[in-house]
Amino acid sequence: MAEKLPSYVAGGWKAGAGEGETVHDAVTGEEVARMSTEGIDFARVLDHARTAGGPPLRAMTFHQRAGLLKALAQYLDGRKEELYTLSPRTGATRADSWIDIDGGIGTLFVYASRGKRELPDDTIYVDGGVEALGKRGTFVAQHLYTPLAGAQVQINAFNFPVWGFLEKLGPAFLAGVPTIVKPASQTAYLTEAVVRQIVESGLLPGGALQLIAGGVGDLLDHLTGQDLVAFTGSARTAAKLRAHPAVVEHSVRFNAEADSLNASILGPDAGPDTPEFGLYVDQLVTEMTVKAGQKCTAIRRAFVPVRWLDPMADAIRAKLETVVVGNPSSEGVTMGSLVSLAQREEVRGAIERLAGGATLVAGDPGKVDAVDADTDRGAFLAPILLRAEDGSRDEPHQVEAFGPVSTLIGYGGTAEEAVTLAARGAGSLVGSVVTADREFAREVVLGVAPWHGRLLVLDRDDAKESTGHGSALPHLVHGGPGRAGGGEELGGIRGVLHHMQRTAVQASPNVLARVTGRWVEGADRDESGTHPFRRHLEELNVGDGITVGPRTVTLEDIEAFADLTGDRFYAHMDQEAAAANPFFDGRVAHGYFIVSAAAGLFVDPDPGPVLANYGLENLRFVKPVYPGDAITVRLTAKAISPRGTDPHGEVTWDTVVTNQDGEVVAAYDVLTLVAKRPV
């Protein structure tokens, strides 16, 4: 009898009572594991996440959490061969496992990098600018994001036991929210192996991650409005979970990635003699056979202009004949098995329903030749291509065969018809258009966008770098409307903010500055002491500043700047032409001269803690500067980012340039790197 797979809950490994559920090897039919959650206190599991996992996570800055994610990704990357050894039991080939294992680890790397680059070295995320709520400037507001005080509950599908877990863990952890993962039973042993490695690494705070191997029991009954549910699976199960009384009563954030009848559209220009025709064939066969078609992003509906249906069917059939089905550990095998015998029967049933409106072009649902495998014990299925002459039938737009199955559907060749047919899928994770006709691509993309979370336009120009129709990328939204679940996963920093609460804070400038840790207009400033550029990072405070000037701008300045830069735009050089401009009364100074002259006023020229100016943000030229105007600069430390253990941090300086009448002529943020005090 196979060993019982334990859960990792409340800080320890615990196997449930009773016989439990038995999981079989997808290739050999042998028992792999048993699992049970009988006797596990799920209220305690959630409480442990909230009380043990949440506080230390929320106490860290985004940069600290990003550093742990990177360390975790490196740790898993060094031990991934252990996972590759287990993965064939799920029916996955080495290439399939690469998408799952390296793809999951890679997602952690991406979130670690983006967290360091795009999020502050702080515990909160400030969203947008300050809103003035009164005429005198004493009542202002700003939006900020803080981590939710609950836990993320993952309920995952069987097809990606590593990536499906890690792609949800990454943004949740970066946001400061602990995770409870419940993998699908068929492949839970692979997720358990990853969790075991993470626990052994000792990198994550206690309570930051827990694993449920088996049923969820009454876990959902204990959810609150501070918790989140992230679900991947069937639309039917998603609807059931979304309607759970606790989810409804407490408005629990619920993200679903569900069934998706993804479509790929071949443009009318892409005939058999074009590169796009071959790209379409290759992409479709890849999507049919990777993970044996068990991907939520796989192409289920292949729309091809009617005049290209025959050559397309022939080309795909020929390509499918090169696919070698069998034991994924055997040399030369290019497609493994489905995840279980039960899954194979479910796919066969879906094929039978699809065949009511289509004919079989390639493959036999009841017969498959499999290398080094027993097809009675292993869940093998031949790649199946169907052909529907009439795209108006309901079956291909309603029935999903979650396996190596796709249906060729003819259409008249117009963008309007392609859009109408694609939309009948009622919402998809991803769609693709294969065409070199840019106008056709534009019409289709804009037409089908409301029904899709992601769209790929594939042509000869981007083919070499394209990651393919089905590849979900951490930088982009993974989710879709309608049937696809109505949710979003990933999407870069959007995926992080999903785990946080956006709150509008209304207060005086001083209070708002204290709450956010960022200086705002109207808050106190301190110009006492040494020049702020003479101070190390630890010696600077938000609100420290300096006011310098005035400097009178002369006509000679303007002409010298024009000679130096080559910028001889008429508004700077021609009095008559400048005066005819509706925005000016005569010759004006270059905007970039004003920025340069302002720097000449506020910088301290000697070597010191300020190491470099690495950019400007939010630059606006508000009012023209004429010869004879005198400019003054007010510089204020707006935000200070320590950047962890780096020898330097970042300082953002609020910069306002005014003229002799006190009118603002330019405003922007100066970004500098400032050294920390030598140890």
N, C-alpha and C positions, 0 to 999 in steps of 0.2 A: 504494500500500500504506500502511495506517495506521501511525502512529508507534508505536514500541515503548515501552510504559509501564515506567519504571524502578522498581526497589525503592529504598528509603532504608534502608541498612544500614551499620553500623560507621562512622557519621558522614558518609556520602556517598551520592550517587545512583549506582546501578549497574543497567544493563540486562543481563539474562541473555543468554546466547548462543543461537544457533539461531533458527528461524522463530518459535517460540513459539505460543501460543494466540491465536486471533483472536476479538475481541468485536464484535458488531454493534449498531447503533442499533435499539432495540426498535420504533421507529415506522417507519423507512424501510428498514431492513435493510442500510444502509451500514456499512462497516467503521469502527469508532470507535478501536480500539486493538489492539495485540498485546502479549503479555506472556510473559516466560519468566524462570525463576529458575535456569536452567542455569548452572553455574559459581559460584553463590553458596555460600560456606562457612557453613553454618547453625550449626555449632558456634561459629564466631567471632561470629555474630549474637547468640547467647545469652550468650556470654562478654562481649561489648561491653555488653549490657544490665546484666549483673551487676557488672562492674568499672568501667564508665564511668558508667552511668546510676544504679545503685543507691546508691553512697556519697554523692553530693551530695544526692540526694533524702532519704535517711535522716537526713542531718545537719540538714535543715530541720525546723522545728516544723510542726505542723498548720496554724497560722495563716499561716505563710510560704507553705506549699503552697497554702492556700486563696486567698491573695492572688494567686499566679501563675495559678490557675485562673480567677479573676475577670478578670484582665488578658487572659488568653487568650480567654475568652468575649467580652470587649469587642472584641478584635482581630478575631475571626472574624465577629462581628456587623457590623462595619464593612465587611466584604468578602464578605458572603454572596451579593450579587447575582451574583458570578462563579460561585457554585455553582448558583444558580437558572438560570443560562444553560445549564449542562450537564445539569441534572436531567431535562428533557423527553426526553432521549435514552434514559432508562431506562423511558420510558412514563408518567412521572408528570406529573400536572397541577400547576398552581401550588399548589392546595390540598394535594395530596399532598406536594409538595416542602416546603411549610410545616411539615408534621408532621415530616418527616425533618430538614430543615436547621435551622429555628428550634427545633424540638423538641430536637435534639441540643445546640445552643448553650444553650438554656434549661436543660438538665440540668446543664451546667457551672456556670451561674449558681447553681442550687440547691445543688449540692455546695459551691461556694465559700462561700455564705451559711451553710449548716449547719455547715461546718467551722469557721467563725469563731465561730458561736454555741454549738455543742454540744461542740466538742473543745477541749482545753487548748492554750495556747501553749507546747507542749512536744513532745518527740519520742516520748513514750510515752503510752499511755492506761491509766489505773488503773481497774480494773473492780471495783466493789463495795467493801464495807468490809473492815476488818482482822479476821482470824480469830484469836482467842486459842487457842493450842495448848497452853498450860500454865497451871497455877494461879497462878504468881507473876508472870505477865505478861512474862517474859523471852524467850519463844519465841512468835513470831507469824507470820502469813502473809498475803499479799495476792496477788490475781491482777492481772497487767498484760499489755497487748498491745504487741508490738513488730513493726515491719514485717518481712515475710519478706525474705530476702536474695537472692531470685531475680528472676524476671520473670513478668509476666502475658502469656500468649500468647492473643490473640484470634483465633478463627476464625469469621467472620461470614457471615450469609446475604445474599442479593442484594437483599432488599426494602427495607432501610433502610441505605444505604451511609454515611450521615452519622451519624444518631442511633445506629445499632447500634454504631458505633465509639466515639462520644463518651460514650455512656451507660456503657460499660465503662471508658473511660479515666479518667473523673472520679473514681470511688471508688478506683481503683487508684493514681492519682497522689496523691490526698489521703492515702492510706495510706503513701506513700513507696515504691511499687513501680513500676519501669519497665514499659513496654508494648511488645509486638511485635504489630502488627495484620496479619492476613491476611484481606483482604476477599474476598468471592465474586467470581469472575472477571467475571461478567456486568455488574457495576456498579463494578468496582474503580477505574475512571478517576475516579469521583466521590470516592471515599475518597482517592485519590492527590492530588486537588486540595486537599482539606482538609489532608492531611499537609503538602503543599507550603506552604500558607499558614502552618501552625504552624512549620515549619522557618524560613521567611522572617521570622517574628516575632522569632525569637531569644529567646523568653521561657523556653523549657524548657531545663534542663541537657542537655548532650550525652549521648546514650545513653538519655535518658528515654523516647524514642519512636522506633520503627523500623517500616518498612512492607515487607511482602512482597507484591509484585505477581506472582502466579503460584502455582505449586505450592509446598508446604511442604517438599518433598524429605525429608531425614532429620532435620528440625528436632526432631521429637518424640523421636527416639532420644537426644537430648542433654539431656532434661529431668531435673531432680533433685527431691528432696523440698522444695526451697525455691521451686519454680516453681508456677505456676497455669495452668490451661487454662480459658478461657471460650468456650464453643461455642454458636452459634445455628444451627439447621438441622434436618435430618430426624432422626427418632428412630433410623433405621437407621445413619446416619453417626455419631450420638452414641454408639451402642452400640459401634461399631467403634473410635472414638477412645478411649472409656473402657477398652476392653480392650487398648489398646496396651501392649506389654511394659514400656516405661519408666514409663508412668502407673501400671501395676499394681505394678511392683517398687519404685518409690520413693514410693508413696502420694501421687502428685501430686494436689493439689486440683483437682477437675474439676467445673465448673459447666456444665450443659446447659440450654438452652431449646429444646425440640424441638416436634414435631408436637402439635397440640392441637385436638381436636374440640369447640370451645367451644360452650356451649349458652346459649340465652336462653329463659326460661320466662314465659309470660303467665299471670297469675293468673286463677282462675275468675270473679273479680269484674269483670275488665276487659273488659266487652262493648263492642260497636261504638259505644255512646253515651257512653263514658267517655273522659276525657283519656288514660288509660293505654293504651287501644287505639291511639290515634293515635301516642303515644310509641313504642309497640312497632314500628309500621309504619315510622316515620321512622328509628328506630335500626337496624332490620334492613337497610333499603335502604342506609343510610350504611355499615354494616359490609360489605355486599356490594360496594360500588362504590369506596370509598376505596382507593387503591393497586390498583385493579382486583381487590380482594379478596385481594391478596397480603400478608396480615397474619397473623402467628401468633396474634393475638387475635381475628380475625374470627369472626362467628357462623356456624357450620357446621350446627348443629341448632337449629331454632326450634320449641319445644314450645308447642302451643296447645291449649286445651280443645277437644274434638271438636265441641262445639256452635258454636264460633266459627271453625272451619276455613274454611268457605265465604266468609264475609265477610272473613276475614283474607287469604285467597288473592286475592280480588278487589281488596282495598285495596293489597296489595303489587304486584300486576300493574299496577295503574293508576299507582302511584308509579314503578315501573321504566320505564314507557313514557315518562316525562319525562327519563330519563337519556340524555344525548347522548354517544355513543362516538365517539372520533376522535383526531386529532392533538392532543396535550395543549397545544400552543402556539397552537391555533386558538381564536378567540373562540367562546364558547358551549359548548365541549366540557366535560363534567363527569366523564367517565371516560376515561382513557387506555388504553394497551395493557398486556398482560402483558410480562414482561421479555425474553422471547425466543420464537422460534417453537417451540423445543424444549419450553419451559415450557407453551406453549399445547397442544401435543400431549399432554403429560402430564396436563393438566387435562381435556382431552377424554376421555382414557382413564378417568380417575377418574369423570367424569360417566356414562360408559357403564356402569361397574360399579355406581354408585349407582342408575341407572335400572332395575336388576334388581329393586329393591324399592320403586320410586317412579314417579310419573308426572310428565311435564313440565307445568309450570304457566305458565312465562314464559321466553322466549328460545329460541334455536335454536343448539345447539353448533356446527353446521356453517355457519352463516350470520350475518353481522353487517353492518349498515350503518355505515360509519365516515366521519366528516367529514374531508375533506382528507387521505385516507390510502389507501394501497394495501393491501388486506387480505391479499394474497398475500405481500407483503414485510414488513408490520408484524404484530406478534403480537396482533391484536385478537380479542376474544371478547365476545359479548353477555352481559349478566347473566342467569344461569340460576337459576330457582326450581323446585325439585322438591317433590312432595307425597307423603308416605308415610302412608297410612291406618293401617298396622299398624306401630306403634313397636317391635314385638318382633323385627323382622328385624335381621340383623347389619349390613347394608351401611352405613346412616347412622351407626352407632356405631363403624365400623372404617375407613371409606374417607374420606380427606380430599382434596377437590379444592381445591388451593391457588390459587384464583382467585375470580371473582365468582359464587360458587355457594353456595347454602344450601338446606336441605331442611326443609320444614314437616312436623312430626310431630304427630299428634293424640294426646292423652292424656285420661283420664277426668275430670280436674279436681281430683283430690286431691293434696295435698302429698306423700303417700307415693309415689304413682305417679310424680310429677314427679322426685322424688329418685332413685328407682330407675332411671328412664330416663337422667337426667343422669349418673349414676355409671357407666353402661355405656360412656362415653367413656374410661374407665380413666385419668383424670387430665387436668386442663385448666389452662391458664394463667389463664383468667378465665371466669366465668359471670355471668349477670344474671337478675334476677327483676323483672318489671314488674307491679306490683300496688299497690293502695291498701289491701289487707287486711293489717294488721300481723301478725296471728297467722299467716296463710299465709306471709308473708315470713319470720317467725321459724322456722317449721317447715322451710321449704326451705333457708334459709341454714345452720342448724345441721345439717340432713341432708346437704347436699352439700359442706359445708366441707372434710371430709377429702380430697375429690377436687379441690380447687381452690386456686390460689395467691391469687386475688383474686375478690371477689364484689361486684357492683353491684346495689343495690336501687333501682330507678327508679320514681318516682311523680310526681304533680302538684306535690308540695312541693319536690322537689330538682331538677326537670327543668331549670329555667333556669340553674342553676349546675353541673349535672352535666357532666363532661368526656366522658361517653359510655362505652359498654361496652368499647371497644377501647383507650382511651388509657392507655398505661403512664406512670406518674408516678414521678419519682425519689424521692418521699417514701415510696412503698409498694413492697412486694415485687413483683418481676416474675419470675415463675417458677411452677412447679407440680409436683405429684407425678406419679408413674407415667409414662404416655405423654408428658407434657409435659416430661419430663427429670429430674425429681426435684431441681431446683436452685432457687437464688434469685439474682436480680440486683437491683440497686437496693435499695430498702428503707431509705433514709436511711443512718444511721450503721452499720446492720447490713451494708450493702454495703461500707463501708470496712473494717470489722473482719474481713470475709471474707479480706482480703489481709494479715492480720496473725496472729501466733501468740500465743495466750493461754497464759501461763505462771504457775504458782503459785510464788511466791518465799517461802521459809521462812527466817526469820532473827531476830536480836534486833531490838527496836524501833529502836535506833540505826542498824543496818545497813539495815533496811528503809526508814527515813526517808531515808537517803543514796541508796539505789537509786532510789526513786520520786520523790524531791524533795518529799515531803509529810510533814509531821510526823505521827507516830502516838503514841498513848498509851503512855507508858513511855519514850519517847525523851528525850534531853536537852533542857532548856529554858534560855533565857538571859534573866534579868530584870535584868541590869545595864544601865547606861546610861540614856539619856533615855526618857521615855514613848514606847512604840512609835507612838503616834498623832502624835508630833512628827517622825517620820522620813519622808523621801521614799522612794519605792519602792526605789531603788538601795541605800538604807541599811538596808533590812529584810532579815532572813534567816529562813528557816524555822526555827521553834523560839524566836524572840524572843517575849517575853510579859510579862505583868504580873499580879499577884494583888492584888486590892483588896477592902476590906471590913474588918470586918463592918458590916452595917446591920441594925438591929433593925426588924422589921415590926410595926407596931402596929395595933390595931383601928381607930384613926382613919385610918390609911393605907387600909385596906380600904374603909371607908365613903366616904372622899373619892374613891377611884378609882371606886366604884360611882356616886356622884353625878356625877362628871365624864363617865363613859362611858355611863351608863344601864344597865350590866350589873348587875342586882340579883338574879341567880340565887340561889335560896334557900341554897345551900351557903356563900355569902359573907355572907348577911344574917340568917339564922334559925338560932340556936344549936340549938334542939330538932330542927328538921328536918334540919340538917346532921349532927347526931349520930346520927340514924336512918339516914343513908346508910351502906351497908356499907363505903364507902371512906374515910370521914372520922370523926374523933372530935369534931368540932365545927366552928365557922366556920373557913373557910380563905381564904387570900389568892387573888385572881384569878391565874391563870397568866400572863396578859399583864401584870399588875402586876409580877410577878417579873421578866419579861423587861425591862420598862421600868426597874425599879429597878436591875437589873443594868447596863443601859446608863448609868444615872446614876452608877454607881460607876466604870465603866472608861473612859468617854469623857473626852477632854481638851477643855474647852469652847472654847478659843480657836481662831481661824482657823489652819489648818495644812495639811499635805499630805493629810490625809484629807478627801476632797471630799464623799462621800456614802455612806450605807448604802443598798444597793439590794436588800436582802432577807435572809431567814433560810432556812436549809435544815435538814432533819432535826430539827426541834424536837420534843422529848419532855418532858412534865412527869412526872417519875419519882416524886416523893414530895410530899405536901401540905406547905404552909407555913402554920403557925398563928400567930396573934398572939403576939408574944414571941419567935419564932424570929429568929435572926440569920443573914443570908445573906452569903456571900463569893463573889467571882467570880474565876475563873482564866481568863485570855485568852491564847491562844497562836497565833502566825502559823502556819497549817496549810499553806497553799499560796499561791504568788505567781505571778501570770501577767502578764508584761510587756506583752502586747498589741501587739507589734511596735513601730511608730513612733508609736503614739498617745501623746499627752502624759500619759497616766495608765495605770496598770495595775490589776489586780484582786488583792485580798488576801482570802483566806478565813481567818477566825479561829475556831479551836476554842474554844468557850465552855462552861464548866462552872460551874454554880451549886450551892454546897453550903450546908448549914445548920451550926449551931453544933457538931453532932456529927460533922461531916465527911461527912455523907451527901449524895449527889447528889440535888438536888431538880429540876434542869432541865439539859438539855444540848442544844446546837444549834450551828450554824455561822452566823457573821455575815459577810455579804458586803459589802465596801467597795471603793470606787474611790479610789485613792491616787495623788497627783500624782508625776510624776518630777521630778528635780532640774532647775531651769531651766537651759537651755543658755547 
